[in-house]
Amino acid sequence: MKMKPVVVEARDLERTYRRDSVSVPAVRGVSLSVREGDYIAVLGLSGSGKSTLLNLLGGIDLPTAGSVHLLGQDTRRLSDRDLTRTRLEHVGFVFQRFHLLPALSAQENVELPMAELGAGRRERTARARELLEYVGLAQRIEHRPGELSGGEMQRVAIARALANRPALVLADEPTGELDVHTGGEIAQLFRKLNADGTTLVVVTHDPALAQPPAAVWEMRDGTIRPRSGE
C-alpha cells in the first residue's frame, strides 16, 4: 500500500533554553514523522518537553539543533514572514485556555484566521457557520466567549483551528481546563476530526485523548518513543 505523504518531520531535534548562565535542554534528539491522516497523542509529565515539541513542529519555536520539515520546508530556513504565512495557511492550533477574543462572537472568532488570509466576508461567514455546526454549536454562533461554557469555548477554538483547512492540527492539553465529562466530549470530537481526515498531534495528560485510533508516544526528559506495542 502506498505510504501517505509526510506532513511534518523532526530529525535529531534539540531545543535548549538559557536560564541565567545555565543551559536547560527541553527537547533532546527527537526524531519522528507525522503523515497525512495520522492521529498522534504525546503523553508525558509536566516539564517533559511536550509543549516545546508541539511549538517546534508548528513553527512557533525554532530548534537549537536538528530540523523540522513542515510540508517539506525546513522551518529554520524560512523568513519570519514566510514562516508566519505557512503557519496561518497550513497549521491549526488548539490551546488549553482557548485564546478566544472576548469582544467577538463565536462566529467572528472563527472568521479571524480567514480574514488574516484575505478571505472575503461572504466566504468567511459561510465557512465559520459550517464549522460551528460541525462542532455542535449551530445555536451558539452569535454568543461571545463569556456566554459559553468551557466545553463550548473549546469547540469554538477547534472550529477556528480548522478555518483555513490546515494540513495539520496541533493541540496542547485541549481538555486541561475541562471537567471529565466535557473533556470526554472533546476527545470524541477529536476522534471525529481524525475520522474525517484531519491530521492531529495532541499533547496531553488525558487518557481519553490517547484512545484508538491515536498512536501513543511517551515523552520523558525531552526524549520520545512510541508506547510499547504501538
C-alpha positions as CSV (number, residue, x, y, z in Angstrom):
1,M,0.0,0.0,0.0
2,K,1.3,3.4,-0.9
3,M,2.6,5.5,2.0
4,K,0.7,8.7,2.7
5,P,2.6,12.0,2.4
6,V,4.6,13.3,5.4
7,V,3.1,16.4,6.8
8,V,5.8,17.2,9.4
9,E,9.1,15.5,10.2
10,A,11.6,16.1,13.0
11,R,15.1,14.9,12.7
12,D,17.5,14.8,15.7
13,L,15.6,17.7,17.1
14,E,17.1,19.7,20.0
15,R,15.8,22.7,21.9
16,T,17.8,24.2,24.7
17,Y,16.9,27.3,26.7
18,R,19.2,29.6,28.7
19,R,18.2,30.4,32.3
20,D,20.7,32.8,33.8
21,S,24.0,31.1,32.9
22,V,22.6,27.6,32.8
23,S,21.6,25.6,29.7
24,V,18.3,23.7,30.1
25,P,17.5,21.1,27.5
26,A,13.8,20.8,26.8
27,V,13.9,18.6,23.7
28,R,16.7,16.1,23.2
29,G,17.4,14.2,20.0
30,V,13.7,13.7,18.9
31,S,13.0,12.2,15.5
32,L,9.5,11.5,14.3
33,S,7.3,11.7,11.2
34,V,3.6,12.6,11.0
35,R,1.9,11.5,7.9
36,E,-1.4,12.7,6.4
37,G,-4.3,11.3,8.4
38,D,-2.3,10.4,11.5
39,Y,-3.5,10.9,15.0
40,I,-0.6,11.0,17.4
41,A,-1.1,11.5,21.1
42,V,2.0,12.5,23.1
43,L,1.8,11.7,26.8
44,G,4.2,12.8,29.5
45,L,4.5,14.6,32.8
46,S,4.6,18.4,33.1
47,G,8.1,19.6,32.2
48,S,8.8,16.6,29.9
49,G,9.1,18.8,26.8
50,K,5.6,18.1,25.3
51,S,4.6,21.7,24.6
52,T,8.1,22.6,23.4
53,L,7.9,19.8,20.9
54,L,4.5,20.9,19.7
55,N,5.7,24.5,19.2
56,L,8.7,23.2,17.2
57,L,6.5,21.1,15.0
58,G,4.2,24.0,14.3
59,G,6.9,26.6,13.7
60,I,6.1,28.7,16.7
61,D,9.6,28.0,18.0
62,L,12.8,27.0,16.1
63,P,15.2,24.2,17.1
64,T,18.6,24.8,18.6
65,A,19.9,21.8,16.5
66,G,18.4,19.3,14.2
67,S,15.5,20.2,11.9
68,V,11.7,20.4,11.4
69,H,10.4,20.0,7.9
70,L,6.8,21.2,7.7
71,L,5.2,20.3,4.4
72,G,8.8,19.7,3.1
73,Q,10.1,23.1,4.2
74,D,12.9,23.5,6.8
75,T,11.4,25.9,9.3
76,R,14.9,27.3,10.2
77,R,15.4,28.3,6.5
78,L,12.1,30.3,6.2
79,S,12.0,34.0,6.8
80,D,9.8,35.2,9.7
81,R,7.2,36.3,7.2
82,D,7.2,33.1,5.3
83,L,7.0,31.0,8.5
84,T,4.1,33.1,9.7
85,R,2.3,32.6,6.4
86,T,3.0,28.8,6.5
87,R,1.5,28.5,10.0
88,L,-1.6,30.5,9.0
89,E,-2.2,28.6,5.9
90,H,-1.3,25.0,6.9
91,V,-1.4,24.6,10.7
92,G,-4.3,24.9,13.1
93,F,-3.6,25.4,16.8
94,V,-5.8,24.4,19.8
95,F,-4.7,25.6,23.2
96,Q,-5.6,24.7,26.8
97,R,-7.0,28.1,27.6
98,F,-8.9,28.7,24.3
99,H,-7.4,32.1,23.5
100,L,-10.7,33.5,22.1
101,L,-11.2,37.2,21.8
102,P,-13.9,38.1,24.4
103,A,-15.4,41.0,22.5
104,L,-16.1,38.8,19.4
105,S,-18.9,36.3,18.8
106,A,-18.2,32.6,18.2
107,Q,-18.6,33.2,14.5
108,E,-16.3,36.2,14.5
109,N,-13.6,34.3,16.4
110,V,-13.7,31.5,13.8
111,E,-13.5,34.0,11.0
112,L,-10.3,35.6,12.2
113,P,-7.7,33.3,10.6
114,M,-9.6,33.6,7.3
115,A,-9.6,37.3,7.5
116,E,-5.9,37.3,8.0
117,L,-5.5,35.4,4.7
118,G,-7.7,37.9,3.0
119,A,-10.9,35.8,2.5
120,G,-14.0,37.7,1.6
121,R,-16.8,38.4,4.1
122,R,-19.3,36.0,2.5
123,E,-16.7,33.2,2.3
124,R,-15.7,33.7,5.9
125,T,-19.3,33.8,7.2
126,A,-20.3,30.6,5.3
127,R,-17.2,28.7,6.5
128,A,-17.5,29.8,10.1
129,R,-21.1,28.8,10.3
130,E,-20.3,25.4,8.6
131,L,-17.6,24.8,11.2
132,L,-19.6,25.8,14.2
133,E,-22.4,23.5,13.1
134,Y,-19.8,20.7,12.6
135,V,-18.6,21.1,16.2
136,G,-22.2,21.2,17.6
137,L,-22.6,24.9,18.1
138,A,-25.1,25.9,15.5
139,Q,-27.3,27.5,18.1
140,R,-24.4,29.5,19.7
141,I,-23.0,31.3,16.7
142,E,-23.7,34.8,18.0
143,H,-22.7,34.2,21.6
144,R,-19.5,35.7,23.0
145,P,-17.0,33.6,25.0
146,G,-18.3,34.9,28.3
147,E,-21.7,33.5,27.4
148,L,-20.3,30.0,26.7
149,S,-19.2,27.1,28.9
150,G,-15.7,25.8,28.9
151,G,-16.5,23.0,26.6
152,E,-18.3,25.3,24.2
153,M,-15.3,27.7,24.1
154,Q,-13.0,24.8,23.3
155,R,-15.4,23.8,20.4
156,V,-15.1,27.3,19.1
157,A,-11.3,27.1,19.3
158,I,-11.3,23.8,17.4
159,A,-13.6,25.3,14.7
160,R,-11.2,28.3,14.5
161,A,-8.2,25.9,14.1
162,L,-10.0,24.3,11.1
163,A,-10.9,27.6,9.5
164,N,-8.2,27.7,6.8
165,R,-8.4,23.9,6.1
166,P,-5.0,23.2,7.6
167,A,-2.8,20.2,6.7
168,L,-2.1,19.7,10.4
169,V,-3.8,20.5,13.7
170,L,-1.7,20.7,16.9
171,A,-3.5,20.7,20.3
172,D,-1.8,21.5,23.6
173,E,-3.7,20.0,26.5
174,P,-7.1,20.7,24.9
175,T,-9.0,19.2,27.8
176,G,-6.8,20.6,30.6
177,E,-9.4,23.3,31.6
178,L,-12.4,21.0,31.4
179,D,-14.2,18.5,33.7
180,V,-14.0,14.8,33.0
181,H,-17.4,14.6,31.2
182,T,-16.8,17.6,29.0
183,G,-13.2,16.5,28.3
184,G,-14.6,13.2,27.1
185,E,-16.9,15.0,24.7
186,I,-13.9,17.0,23.3
187,A,-11.9,13.7,23.0
188,Q,-14.8,12.2,21.0
189,L,-14.8,15.3,18.7
190,F,-11.0,14.8,18.1
191,R,-11.7,11.2,17.0
192,K,-14.4,12.5,14.7
193,L,-12.0,15.1,13.2
194,N,-9.4,12.3,12.5
195,A,-12.1,10.0,11.0
196,D,-12.9,12.8,8.6
197,G,-9.3,13.1,7.5
198,T,-7.7,15.7,9.9
199,T,-4.1,15.1,10.8
200,L,-3.7,15.5,14.5
201,V,-0.9,15.8,17.1
202,V,-2.1,16.2,20.6
203,V,0.0,16.6,23.8
204,T,-2.0,15.7,26.9
205,H,-2.2,14.2,30.3
206,D,-5.7,12.9,29.5
207,P,-6.0,9.2,28.7
208,A,-9.3,9.9,26.9
209,L,-7.3,11.6,24.1
210,A,-5.0,8.7,23.8
211,Q,-7.6,6.1,22.9
212,P,-7.7,4.4,19.4
213,P,-7.2,5.4,16.7
214,A,-4.5,7.5,18.3
215,A,-0.9,6.2,18.1
216,V,0.5,7.0,21.6
217,W,4.1,8.3,22.1
218,E,5.5,8.9,25.5
219,M,7.8,11.8,26.3
220,R,10.2,11.9,29.2
221,D,13.1,14.3,30.0
222,G,12.9,15.7,26.5
223,T,13.1,12.4,24.7
224,I,10.3,10.5,23.0
225,R,9.4,6.9,22.0
226,P,6.3,5.0,20.9
227,R,4.5,3.3,23.6
228,S,5.2,-0.4,23.7
229,G,3.0,-2.2,21.3
230,E,2.3,0.9,19.1
